[in-house]
Amino acid sequence: MKEQLLKKINEKKIKVGVVGLGYVGLPLAVEKAKAGFVTIGFDIQKDKVNMVNQGHNYIGDVVDTDLKKLVERKMLKATTDFSFVKDVDFIAICVPTPLDLHQQPDISFVQSSTEEISKYLTKGTMVVLESTTYPGTTEELIRPILEQGSGLKCGEDFYLGFSPERVDPGNLIYKTKNTPKVVGAIGADATEVIATMYRAVLEGDVYEVSSPAIAEMEKILENTYRNINIGLINELTMLCQKMGISMWEVIDAAKTKPYGFQAFYPGPGLGGHCIPLDPYYLTWKAREYGFHTSMIESSMMINDQMPEYCVERAGKILNRYQKSLNGAKILILGVAYKQDIDDYRESPALKVIEVLKREKAKVDFFDPWIAEYKYKGEKHSGLKNITEDIIASYDLIMVTSAHSNVDYEMVQKNAKVVFDTKNVMKNLKNQENIEIL
């Protein structure tokens, strides 16, 4: 089986399937197709499937013309029909892995996708999970489902592995194609073949590890590392505020050291699918072994409280201007979880708005990338633009995303007061009405 698959990879005769056409799946499907592999995208959302088949792009990291050309050349198509799994040689599972209401891993999308795949899995197929999850998922959950549903045996009839997604929306340098990949599979042959398949598509290095569990833990480490370090910075920011010290200036000074220090920055909380969520997967799994990840849990508590801390700071700022938070008109600048993207998944700005409204503030938002967002089942629409008069009409302007296409000088000149949680106004000459987190 190994030699046959290696030959098919070399001859570009592998047909690829990508399950889940979101921020991870669609860019991966496009890269597979661009590399010369006929690709089928699977998704349960008909709207996404229809858009792909019409050549209409909806993901920022995908080039519109690339998608259109691939569809026209019949190198890429999408479907809701999982029976087409029987036609593919390589399947990547790229479905969401959110948390439930109790902050525990929700792997229902992974499970249901795997069950559908198992119905149509054929001999000689490579299956790779890319969705972030807890260590053990590939071997403890996916393998039994695939074997029982298909009647095939892992390692003999099909290959199974884990290769964590590394997608950073809006990153102008590293995209799916040139970001290094980690691959861990069940057995040396599976690792070799799956790694070879990625090397045939991507420009970045492909690093092989000894098992799926290593690759799963590696992904958790990447994002837990950032969670912990951001938690440290956020905690020190709260301390520095009490001491009358600028944490931003402290960080700028510390990062002049050419070794032993990496700069992380404070903010109103953590956003995106990875950093705020991944540590919960590890702390949940750790309990199975009677182990408590105290450092991780402490950082999560600090980061989770930042939206409320920012609202508390906003109240104190308004108080200095003889204004109560109750009834104050507040404009939130930016609801995306990071700068210059239209992604608001887990954005701390949404929690900030929720807390402000709970305190009876009158809140609007403007985001040049996001006209509206959905939060807890409700749709919220933003301002279409901002002018001098609009800015002047608010009691407080609160910057929660560091978008580069906002005229911050105009905002500063016309605002009564600005609470800048992202330090985007640091280079403005007039700082009189600016409060920095």
C-alpha positions as CSV (number, residue, x, y, z in Angstrom):
1,M,0.0,0.0,0.0
2,K,2.8,2.4,0.9
3,E,4.7,2.1,-2.4
4,Q,1.4,2.4,-4.4
5,L,0.4,5.6,-2.6
6,L,3.9,7.1,-3.0
7,K,3.8,6.4,-6.7
8,K,0.3,8.0,-7.0
9,I,1.5,11.1,-5.1
10,N,4.5,11.4,-7.4
11,E,2.3,11.1,-10.5
12,K,-0.3,13.5,-9.1
13,K,-3.0,10.8,-9.3
14,I,-4.2,11.2,-5.7
15,K,-7.7,12.6,-5.4
16,V,-8.1,14.8,-2.3
17,G,-11.0,15.3,0.0
18,V,-11.3,18.1,2.5
19,V,-14.0,18.0,5.1
20,G,-15.0,21.4,6.4
21,L,-14.6,24.4,4.2
22,G,-13.9,27.1,6.7
23,Y,-10.8,29.1,7.7
24,V,-8.6,26.0,7.6
25,G,-10.3,23.7,5.1
26,L,-10.9,26.0,2.1
27,P,-7.3,27.4,2.0
28,L,-6.0,23.8,2.3
29,A,-8.4,22.6,-0.5
30,V,-7.2,25.4,-2.7
31,E,-3.5,24.6,-2.2
32,K,-4.1,20.9,-2.9
33,A,-5.9,21.7,-6.1
34,K,-3.2,24.3,-7.1
35,A,-0.6,21.6,-6.6
36,G,-2.3,19.5,-9.3
37,F,-4.5,17.2,-7.2
38,V,-8.2,17.0,-8.0
39,T,-9.9,18.1,-4.8
40,I,-13.4,17.7,-3.4
41,G,-14.6,19.9,-0.5
42,F,-17.2,18.5,1.9
43,D,-19.4,20.7,4.1
44,I,-22.8,20.4,5.7
45,Q,-23.6,24.0,4.9
46,K,-25.1,24.3,1.5
47,D,-24.4,28.0,1.3
48,K,-20.6,27.4,1.5
49,V,-20.8,24.5,-1.0
50,N,-22.8,26.7,-3.5
51,M,-20.3,29.6,-3.1
52,V,-17.3,27.3,-3.8
53,N,-19.0,25.8,-6.8
54,Q,-19.8,29.2,-8.2
55,G,-16.1,30.3,-7.6
56,H,-17.1,32.9,-5.0
57,N,-14.5,33.2,-2.2
58,Y,-15.5,33.9,1.4
59,I,-12.2,33.4,3.2
60,G,-9.6,36.2,3.5
61,D,-6.5,34.0,3.1
62,V,-7.8,32.6,-0.3
63,V,-7.1,34.6,-3.5
64,D,-10.4,35.1,-5.3
65,T,-9.0,34.4,-8.7
66,D,-7.3,31.2,-7.6
67,L,-10.6,29.8,-6.4
68,K,-12.4,30.8,-9.6
69,K,-9.8,29.3,-11.9
70,L,-9.6,26.0,-10.0
71,V,-13.4,25.6,-10.2
72,E,-13.5,26.5,-13.9
73,R,-10.7,24.0,-14.6
74,K,-12.6,21.4,-12.6
75,M,-9.7,20.9,-10.2
76,L,-11.9,21.8,-7.2
77,K,-15.6,21.3,-6.4
78,A,-17.7,21.1,-3.3
79,T,-20.5,18.9,-2.1
80,T,-22.7,18.0,0.9
81,D,-22.8,14.4,-0.3
82,F,-20.3,12.3,1.7
83,S,-20.7,9.3,-0.6
84,F,-18.0,10.9,-2.8
85,V,-15.5,10.0,0.0
86,K,-15.3,6.6,-1.8
87,D,-13.6,8.4,-4.7
88,V,-10.8,10.0,-2.8
89,D,-7.3,8.8,-1.7
90,F,-6.6,11.5,0.9
91,I,-9.0,13.0,3.4
92,A,-8.3,16.0,5.7
93,I,-10.7,16.7,8.5
94,C,-10.9,20.4,9.1
95,V,-14.0,20.9,11.2
96,P,-14.6,23.2,14.2
97,T,-13.7,22.1,17.7
98,P,-15.4,24.7,20.0
99,L,-16.1,24.6,23.7
100,D,-19.5,23.8,25.1
101,L,-21.3,25.9,27.7
102,H,-19.3,24.3,30.5
103,Q,-16.0,25.2,28.8
104,Q,-15.4,21.5,27.9
105,P,-14.3,20.3,24.5
106,D,-17.1,19.8,21.9
107,I,-15.8,17.3,19.4
108,S,-19.2,16.5,18.0
109,F,-18.2,17.9,14.6
110,V,-15.1,15.7,14.5
111,Q,-17.1,12.7,15.5
112,S,-20.0,13.2,13.1
113,S,-17.6,13.8,10.2
114,T,-15.6,10.7,11.0
115,E,-18.8,8.6,11.2
116,E,-19.8,9.9,7.7
117,I,-16.3,9.1,6.3
118,S,-16.3,5.6,7.8
119,K,-19.4,4.7,5.7
120,Y,-17.6,5.2,2.5
121,L,-13.9,4.7,3.4
122,T,-12.1,2.4,0.9
123,K,-8.8,0.6,1.0
124,G,-5.6,2.6,0.4
125,T,-7.0,5.9,1.8
126,M,-5.0,8.4,3.9
127,V,-7.1,10.1,6.6
128,V,-5.7,13.1,8.5
129,L,-7.3,15.1,11.3
130,E,-6.2,18.8,11.2
131,S,-8.8,20.1,13.8
132,T,-7.2,21.2,17.1
133,T,-8.1,18.8,19.8
134,Y,-6.9,17.0,23.0
135,P,-4.0,14.5,22.8
136,G,-5.4,11.0,22.1
137,T,-8.3,12.0,19.9
138,T,-6.9,10.5,16.7
139,E,-6.2,7.1,18.2
140,E,-8.9,6.9,20.9
141,L,-11.8,8.4,19.0
142,I,-11.2,8.5,15.2
143,R,-9.5,5.1,14.8
144,P,-12.3,3.0,16.4
145,I,-15.0,4.9,14.4
146,L,-13.2,4.4,11.1
147,E,-12.5,0.7,11.7
148,Q,-15.9,-0.2,13.0
149,G,-17.8,1.8,10.4
150,S,-15.7,0.6,7.4
151,G,-14.7,-2.9,8.5
152,L,-11.1,-1.9,7.5
153,K,-8.0,-2.1,9.7
154,C,-5.8,0.9,10.4
155,G,-2.3,0.5,9.2
156,E,-3.2,-2.4,6.9
157,D,-6.1,-1.1,4.8
158,F,-5.9,2.7,5.5
159,Y,-3.5,5.2,7.0
160,L,-4.4,7.6,9.8
161,G,-2.6,10.6,11.2
162,F,-2.8,14.0,12.7
163,S,-1.3,17.2,11.3
164,P,-2.4,20.3,13.2
165,E,-3.6,23.3,11.3
166,R,-1.5,26.4,11.5
167,V,-3.7,29.2,10.1
168,D,-3.1,32.8,11.1
169,P,-5.8,34.9,9.4
170,G,-4.5,38.1,8.0
171,N,-0.8,37.1,8.2
172,L,0.8,38.7,5.2
173,I,3.9,36.5,5.3
174,Y,2.8,33.0,6.4
175,K,-0.1,31.3,4.6
176,T,-1.1,27.7,4.4
177,K,1.3,27.0,1.6
178,N,4.6,28.3,3.2
179,T,3.9,27.5,6.9
180,P,5.9,24.5,8.2
181,K,3.7,21.4,8.9
182,V,4.0,18.8,11.7
183,V,2.8,15.2,10.9
184,G,2.3,12.4,13.4
185,A,0.6,9.1,12.2
186,I,-0.1,5.6,13.4
187,G,3.0,3.7,12.1
188,A,6.1,4.6,10.3
189,D,4.6,3.9,6.8
190,A,1.6,6.1,7.5
191,T,3.9,8.9,8.7
192,E,6.0,8.7,5.6
193,V,3.2,8.6,3.1
194,I,1.1,11.4,4.7
195,A,4.2,13.6,5.1
196,T,5.1,13.0,1.4
197,M,1.6,14.1,0.5
198,Y,2.0,17.4,2.3
199,R,5.4,17.9,0.8
200,A,3.9,17.5,-2.6
201,V,1.7,20.5,-1.9
202,L,3.3,22.9,0.6
203,E,6.5,24.9,0.4
204,G,7.1,24.9,4.2
205,D,9.1,22.1,5.9
206,V,7.2,19.0,7.0
207,Y,8.4,17.8,10.4
208,E,7.6,14.2,11.3
209,V,6.9,13.1,14.8
210,S,6.5,9.6,16.3
211,S,2.7,9.5,16.9
212,P,-0.5,11.5,16.5
213,A,-0.5,12.2,20.3
214,I,2.8,14.1,19.9
215,A,1.4,16.2,17.1
216,E,-1.8,16.8,19.1
217,M,0.1,17.9,22.2
218,E,2.5,20.0,20.0
219,K,-0.5,22.1,18.7
220,I,-1.8,22.6,22.3
221,L,1.7,23.7,23.4
222,E,1.9,26.3,20.6
223,N,-1.2,28.1,21.8
224,T,-0.9,27.4,25.5
225,Y,2.5,29.0,25.4
226,R,1.0,32.2,24.0
227,N,-2.0,32.1,26.4
228,I,0.3,31.8,29.4
229,N,2.6,34.6,28.3
230,I,-0.2,36.9,27.4
231,G,-1.7,36.2,30.8
232,L,1.5,37.3,32.5
233,I,1.6,40.5,30.5
234,N,-2.1,41.2,31.2
235,E,-1.6,40.7,35.0
236,L,1.5,42.9,35.0
237,T,-0.5,45.5,33.0
238,M,-3.0,45.7,35.8
239,L,-0.2,46.1,38.3
240,C,1.6,48.7,36.3
241,Q,-1.7,50.7,36.0
242,K,-1.8,50.9,39.8
243,M,1.8,51.9,39.9
244,G,1.5,54.6,37.3
245,I,3.8,52.7,34.9
246,S,3.3,52.2,31.2
247,M,3.4,48.4,30.5
248,W,3.8,49.2,26.8
249,E,7.0,51.2,27.4
250,V,8.2,48.4,29.7
251,I,7.7,45.8,26.9
252,D,9.4,48.1,24.3
253,A,12.5,48.3,26.7
254,A,12.5,44.6,27.4
255,K,12.5,43.6,23.8
256,T,15.7,45.4,23.1
257,K,17.4,42.3,24.7
258,P,18.5,40.2,21.7
259,Y,18.0,36.8,23.5
260,G,15.8,35.3,26.2
261,F,12.8,37.5,25.7
262,Q,9.8,37.4,23.3
263,A,7.4,40.4,23.3
264,F,3.8,39.7,24.1
265,Y,1.2,42.5,24.5
266,P,-1.8,43.3,26.7
267,G,-5.3,43.7,25.4
268,P,-9.0,43.4,26.3
269,G,-8.8,39.6,26.2
270,L,-8.0,36.8,23.8
271,G,-9.8,36.1,20.5
272,G,-9.7,33.6,17.6
273,H,-10.3,29.9,17.6
274,C,-7.0,28.8,19.0
275,I,-5.4,30.7,21.9
276,P,-8.6,31.2,24.0
277,L,-9.8,27.6,23.5
278,D,-6.9,25.2,23.2
279,P,-5.7,25.3,26.8
280,Y,-9.2,24.1,27.9
281,Y,-8.7,21.0,25.9
282,L,-5.5,20.2,27.8
283,T,-6.8,21.0,31.2
284,W,-9.9,18.9,30.5
285,K,-7.7,15.9,29.4
286,A,-5.3,16.4,32.3
287,R,-8.1,15.6,34.8
288,E,-8.3,12.1,33.4
289,Y,-4.8,11.6,34.9
290,G,-5.7,13.3,38.2
291,F,-3.5,16.3,37.2
292,H,-4.2,20.0,37.5
293,T,-2.6,22.4,35.1
294,S,-2.4,25.2,37.6
295,M,-0.2,27.6,35.6
296,I,-2.5,27.2,32.5
297,E,-5.7,27.7,34.5
298,S,-4.3,30.8,36.2
299,S,-3.4,32.4,32.9
300,M,-6.9,31.6,31.5
301,M,-8.5,33.2,34.5
302,I,-6.5,36.4,34.0
303,N,-7.2,36.6,30.3
304,D,-10.9,35.8,30.7
305,Q,-11.3,38.7,33.2
306,M,-9.7,41.3,30.9
307,P,-13.0,42.4,29.2
308,E,-14.5,43.1,32.7
309,Y,-11.3,44.8,33.7
310,C,-11.5,47.0,30.6
311,V,-15.1,48.0,31.4
312,E,-14.0,48.8,35.0
313,R,-11.2,51.1,33.6
314,A,-13.7,52.7,31.2
315,G,-16.0,53.5,34.2
316,K,-13.1,55.1,36.1
317,I,-12.1,57.2,33.0
318,L,-15.7,58.4,32.6
319,N,-15.9,59.2,36.2
320,R,-13.0,61.6,35.8
321,Y,-15.1,63.4,33.2
322,Q,-18.1,63.6,35.6
323,K,-19.9,60.9,33.6
324,S,-21.5,57.7,34.9
325,L,-21.1,54.4,33.0
326,N,-24.8,54.0,33.3
327,G,-26.3,56.0,30.4
328,A,-22.9,56.9,28.8
329,K,-22.7,56.8,25.0
330,I,-19.7,54.6,24.1
331,L,-18.3,53.8,20.7
332,I,-16.3,50.6,20.3
333,L,-13.7,50.8,17.5
334,G,-13.2,47.3,16.2
335,V,-14.9,44.0,16.9
336,A,-12.5,41.7,15.0
337,Y,-10.3,39.6,17.2
338,K,-7.1,40.9,15.6
339,Q,-6.2,43.7,13.2
340,D,-7.1,44.0,9.6
341,I,-9.3,40.9,9.3
342,D,-13.0,40.2,9.2
343,D,-12.9,37.4,11.8
344,Y,-14.7,38.0,15.1
345,R,-14.5,34.4,16.5
346,E,-14.2,34.6,20.3
347,S,-13.4,38.3,20.0
348,P,-13.0,39.9,23.4
349,A,-14.7,43.1,22.0
350,L,-18.0,41.2,22.0
351,K,-17.7,40.4,25.7
352,V,-16.7,44.0,26.4
353,I,-19.8,45.2,24.6
354,E,-21.9,42.7,26.5
355,V,-20.5,43.9,29.9
356,L,-20.9,47.6,29.0
357,K,-24.6,47.0,28.1
358,R,-25.1,45.1,31.3
359,E,-23.9,48.3,33.1
360,K,-26.6,50.2,31.1
361,A,-24.2,52.0,28.8
362,K,-25.4,52.9,25.3
363,V,-23.0,51.1,23.0
364,D,-22.4,51.2,19.3
365,F,-19.5,49.8,17.2
366,F,-17.6,50.6,14.1
367,D,-15.4,48.2,12.3
368,P,-14.2,48.8,8.7
369,W,-13.9,45.1,8.2
370,I,-17.2,43.9,9.9
371,A,-20.6,45.4,9.2
372,E,-22.4,43.1,11.6
373,Y,-21.8,40.2,13.9
374,K,-23.7,37.4,15.6
375,Y,-23.3,36.9,19.3
376,K,-25.3,34.5,21.4
377,G,-27.9,34.1,18.7
378,E,-28.5,37.8,18.2
379,K,-27.4,39.9,15.2
380,H,-25.7,43.3,15.8
381,S,-25.2,45.9,13.2
382,G,-22.4,48.6,13.3
383,L,-22.1,52.1,12.1
384,K,-21.4,52.4,8.3
385,N,-18.8,55.1,8.8
386,I,-17.3,57.5,11.4
387,T,-17.1,61.3,11.0
388,E,-15.9,64.1,13.1
389,D,-19.5,64.8,14.3
390,I,-20.2,61.1,15.0
391,I,-17.0,60.8,17.1
392,A,-17.8,64.0,19.0
393,S,-21.2,62.7,20.0
394,Y,-19.9,59.9,22.2
395,D,-18.8,60.2,25.8
396,L,-16.0,57.6,25.3
397,I,-14.3,56.0,22.3
398,M,-12.9,52.6,23.1
399,V,-10.4,51.0,20.7
400,T,-10.5,47.2,20.9
401,S,-9.0,46.2,17.5
402,A,-5.9,47.7,16.0
403,H,-7.1,48.1,12.4
404,S,-4.7,50.1,10.3
405,N,-7.4,51.7,8.1
406,V,-8.9,53.9,10.8
407,D,-8.1,57.6,11.0
408,Y,-7.0,57.6,14.6
409,E,-5.8,61.2,14.4
410,M,-9.3,62.3,13.4
411,V,-10.7,60.2,16.3
412,Q,-8.4,61.8,18.8
413,K,-9.0,65.3,17.7
414,N,-12.8,65.0,18.0
415,A,-13.3,62.6,20.9
416,K,-14.0,63.7,24.4
417,V,-11.8,60.9,25.6
418,V,-10.3,57.7,24.1
419,F,-9.6,54.5,26.0
420,D,-7.0,52.7,23.8
421,T,-6.7,49.1,24.7
422,K,-4.4,48.3,21.8
423,N,-1.9,51.2,22.0
424,V,-2.6,52.2,18.3
425,M,-2.5,55.9,19.2
426,K,1.0,55.9,20.8
427,N,2.6,58.0,18.0
428,L,0.0,60.7,18.0
429,K,1.4,64.1,19.1
430,N,-1.6,65.0,21.3
431,Q,-2.1,62.5,24.1
432,E,-4.2,64.7,26.4
433,N,-7.5,62.9,25.9
434,I,-6.1,59.4,25.4
435,E,-6.0,56.7,28.2
436,I,-3.9,53.6,27.4
437,L,-4.6,50.2,28.8
